[in-house]
């Protein structure tokens, strides 16, 4: 009498056999190791702030943190120096007004420059100019040579540079992150601005009380080194190369300003 062949479920379905082998291997080796605590923290941070996955954005963000803190130091120290030099609340307000005068006309030109000049290079130029004016301001204050007209001129230069720098930095965000990260990058940038200002003004009070307003202003000039280094390390491709206007530079520049106005 012929013996009947025994048929197992694994022989009928090869997938069952593969699953059985994997289960046996898991019993021998144990479950796969879980993520380490730093890896989990990094993963959670990237989920909450996807823009920080971009190396370019992280560099830019760090540089702007330091620069914004320095700007708060400068504004606080300038106000102190103006009042200490003039003992006049009138001049304290007047110098602030003079610093705002170039914002509107310079912004019109700045908007066109932002569209025509690579934004990284434009921000490098404005940050370098801000470093120079802060260093001159601090040197004059520390050396005892600071006069009211120095403050007026330097504050006018400061306002002119900031009228280009601020919109250029905001526009630069689209070149640092992809589309899905952009909203988070804008939110982080706004949060950075508020927190850095808070830290900067608090630090300014301590530094002015201990070092003096002149040395605080001079210290501010070094804070511009951070964004300059960060911008130098950023590597991007100019995405606007194919959409720039082909008309004559003089005519298109004037037209762009008039349309912006």
C-alpha positions as CSV (number, residue, x, y, z in Angstrom):
1,X,0.0,0.0,0.0
2,X,1.5,3.3,-1.1
3,X,2.4,5.8,1.7
4,X,0.6,9.1,1.6
5,X,2.9,12.2,1.5
6,X,2.5,14.6,4.4
7,X,1.9,18.2,3.2
8,X,2.7,21.0,5.6
9,X,1.2,24.5,5.5
10,X,4.6,26.0,4.8
11,X,5.0,23.7,1.7
12,X,1.7,24.9,0.4
13,X,2.4,28.6,1.0
14,X,6.1,29.7,0.7
15,X,5.2,33.0,2.5
16,X,4.3,31.1,5.6
17,X,7.7,29.4,5.6
18,X,9.5,32.7,5.2
19,X,7.5,34.2,8.1
20,X,8.4,31.2,10.3
21,X,12.1,31.6,9.5
22,X,12.0,35.3,10.4
23,X,10.2,34.5,13.7
24,X,12.8,32.0,14.6
25,X,15.6,34.4,13.8
26,X,13.9,37.1,15.9
27,X,13.8,34.7,18.9
28,X,17.5,34.1,18.6
29,X,18.7,37.7,18.1
30,X,16.0,39.7,20.0
31,X,14.2,42.8,18.8
32,X,16.1,45.4,16.8
33,X,17.7,48.1,18.9
34,X,15.7,51.3,19.3
35,X,16.9,54.7,18.4
36,X,19.3,56.3,20.9
37,X,18.1,59.3,22.9
38,X,20.0,61.9,20.8
39,X,18.7,60.3,17.6
40,X,15.1,60.4,18.9
41,X,15.5,64.1,20.0
42,X,16.9,65.0,16.5
43,X,14.0,63.1,14.8
44,X,11.4,64.9,16.9
45,X,13.0,68.2,16.3
46,X,13.0,67.7,12.5
47,X,9.3,66.7,12.7
48,X,8.4,69.8,14.7
49,X,10.7,72.2,12.7
50,X,11.2,70.6,9.2
51,X,13.0,73.8,8.0
52,X,15.9,72.9,10.3
53,X,16.6,69.8,8.1
54,X,18.1,72.2,5.6
55,X,21.8,72.8,6.2
56,X,21.7,76.2,4.5
57,X,18.7,77.3,6.7
58,X,20.5,76.2,9.9
59,X,23.6,78.2,9.0
60,X,21.5,81.3,8.0
61,X,19.3,81.0,11.1
62,X,22.3,80.8,13.5
63,X,23.9,83.8,11.9
64,X,20.7,85.8,12.1
65,X,20.3,85.0,15.8
66,X,23.7,86.5,16.6
67,X,23.1,89.5,14.2
68,X,19.7,90.3,15.6
69,X,21.0,90.2,19.2
70,X,23.8,92.6,18.1
71,X,21.3,95.0,16.4
72,X,19.4,95.2,19.7
73,X,22.6,96.0,21.5
74,X,23.2,98.8,19.0
75,X,19.8,100.4,19.3
76,X,20.0,100.4,23.1
77,X,23.5,101.7,23.1
78,X,22.8,104.4,20.6
79,X,19.9,105.8,22.6
80,X,22.0,105.9,25.7
81,X,24.9,107.7,23.9
82,X,22.5,110.2,22.3
83,X,21.0,111.2,25.6
84,X,24.4,111.1,27.4
85,X,25.8,113.5,24.8
86,X,22.9,115.9,24.4
87,X,20.8,115.4,27.6
88,X,17.9,116.2,25.3
89,X,14.8,114.0,24.7
90,X,14.2,116.1,21.6
91,X,17.4,114.9,19.9
92,X,16.8,111.4,21.2
93,X,13.5,111.3,19.1
94,X,14.9,113.4,16.2
95,X,17.8,111.0,15.6
96,X,15.4,108.1,15.6
97,X,13.3,109.9,13.0
98,X,16.3,110.7,10.8
99,X,17.1,107.0,10.8
100,X,13.7,106.2,9.4
101,X,13.7,108.9,6.6
102,X,15.7,106.7,4.1
103,X,13.5,103.7,4.6
104,X,10.9,104.5,2.0
105,X,13.1,105.7,-0.9
106,X,15.8,103.1,-0.2
107,X,13.1,100.3,0.0
108,X,12.0,101.2,-3.6
109,X,15.5,100.7,-4.9
110,X,16.2,97.8,-2.6
111,X,13.2,95.9,-3.9
112,X,14.6,96.0,-7.5
113,X,18.1,95.1,-6.2
114,X,16.7,92.1,-4.4
115,X,15.2,90.9,-7.7
116,X,18.4,91.5,-9.7
117,X,21.4,90.8,-7.5
118,X,21.9,87.3,-6.0
119,X,20.4,87.7,-2.5
120,X,23.3,86.0,-0.7
121,X,25.8,88.5,-2.2
122,X,23.4,91.4,-1.4
123,X,23.1,90.4,2.2
124,X,26.8,89.9,2.5
125,X,27.2,93.5,1.3
126,X,24.7,95.0,3.7
127,X,26.0,93.0,6.7
128,X,29.5,94.2,5.9
129,X,28.3,97.8,5.7
130,X,26.5,97.4,9.1
131,X,29.7,95.9,10.6
132,X,31.8,98.9,9.4
133,X,29.3,101.5,10.7
134,X,29.0,99.8,14.1
135,X,32.8,99.6,14.4
136,X,33.2,103.3,13.5
137,X,30.4,104.2,16.0
138,X,32.0,102.2,18.7
139,X,35.5,103.5,18.1
140,X,34.3,107.1,18.2
141,X,32.4,106.5,21.4
142,X,35.2,104.6,23.2
143,X,37.8,107.2,22.2
144,X,35.7,110.1,23.4
145,X,35.5,111.7,19.9
146,X,31.8,111.0,19.3
147,X,29.8,114.1,18.3
148,X,26.1,114.5,17.5
149,X,26.7,114.9,13.8
150,X,28.6,111.6,13.8
151,X,25.5,109.9,15.4
152,X,23.1,111.5,12.8
153,X,25.2,110.4,9.8
154,X,25.9,106.9,11.1
155,X,22.2,106.4,12.1
156,X,21.2,107.5,8.6
157,X,23.6,104.9,7.1
158,X,22.2,102.3,9.5
159,X,18.6,102.9,8.5
160,X,19.6,102.9,4.8
161,X,21.3,99.5,5.0
162,X,18.6,98.0,7.1
163,X,16.0,99.1,4.5
164,X,17.7,96.7,2.1
165,X,18.9,94.1,4.5
166,X,15.6,93.2,6.1
167,X,13.5,92.5,3.0
168,X,16.5,90.7,1.4
169,X,16.8,88.3,4.3
170,X,13.1,87.6,4.1
171,X,13.2,87.0,0.4
172,X,16.3,84.8,0.8
173,X,14.3,82.2,2.7
174,X,12.8,80.8,-0.4
175,X,16.3,79.8,-1.7
176,X,17.2,78.0,1.5
177,X,14.3,75.5,1.9
178,X,12.0,73.7,-0.4
179,X,8.3,74.5,-0.7
180,X,7.1,72.1,2.0
181,X,9.5,73.7,4.5
182,X,8.9,77.3,3.6
183,X,6.0,78.0,6.0
184,X,7.9,76.6,8.9
185,X,11.0,78.6,7.9
186,X,9.0,81.9,7.9
187,X,7.6,81.0,11.4
188,X,11.0,80.1,12.8
189,X,12.4,83.4,11.4
190,X,9.7,85.4,13.1
191,X,10.2,83.6,16.3
192,X,13.9,84.1,16.1
193,X,13.5,87.9,15.6
194,X,11.3,88.3,18.7
195,X,13.4,86.1,21.0
196,X,16.7,87.5,19.8
197,X,15.4,91.0,20.4
198,X,14.3,90.1,23.9
199,X,17.8,88.6,24.7
200,X,19.6,91.5,23.0
201,X,17.8,94.3,25.0
202,X,18.3,92.3,28.2
203,X,22.0,91.9,27.5
204,X,22.3,95.5,26.5
205,X,21.2,96.7,29.9
206,X,23.8,94.5,31.6
207,X,26.6,95.4,29.2
208,X,25.9,99.2,29.3
209,X,25.9,99.1,33.1
210,X,29.1,97.1,33.3
211,X,31.2,98.1,30.2
212,X,29.6,101.3,29.1
213,X,27.6,102.2,25.9
214,X,30.7,102.7,23.8
215,X,32.1,99.3,24.5
216,X,28.7,97.8,24.0
217,X,28.5,99.4,20.6
218,X,32.0,98.1,19.7
219,X,31.1,94.6,20.9
220,X,28.1,94.8,18.5
221,X,30.3,95.1,15.5
222,X,31.7,91.6,16.2
223,X,28.2,90.1,16.1
224,X,28.1,90.8,12.4
225,X,31.0,88.3,11.9
226,X,28.6,85.4,12.6
227,X,26.2,86.0,9.6
228,X,29.1,86.8,7.3
229,X,30.7,83.4,8.1
230,X,27.3,81.7,7.8
231,X,26.5,83.3,4.5
232,X,30.0,82.4,3.2
233,X,29.3,78.7,4.0
234,X,25.9,78.6,2.3
235,X,25.9,76.9,-1.1
236,X,22.9,77.5,-3.4
237,X,22.1,77.8,-7.1
238,X,20.5,81.0,-8.3
239,X,17.0,79.9,-9.3
240,X,16.1,83.2,-10.9
241,X,18.7,83.0,-13.7
242,X,16.2,81.9,-16.3
243,X,13.5,84.5,-15.5
244,X,15.5,87.8,-15.4
245,X,14.4,90.5,-17.8
246,X,16.1,90.7,-21.1
247,X,15.4,94.4,-21.7
248,X,18.1,97.1,-21.4
249,X,19.4,97.4,-17.8
250,X,18.8,101.2,-17.5
251,X,15.3,101.1,-18.9
252,X,14.2,98.0,-17.0
253,X,15.7,99.2,-13.7
254,X,13.8,102.6,-14.0
255,X,10.7,100.8,-15.0
256,X,10.9,98.4,-12.1
257,X,11.2,101.2,-9.7
258,X,8.3,103.1,-11.1
259,X,6.1,100.0,-11.1
260,X,7.1,99.3,-7.5
261,X,6.2,102.8,-6.5
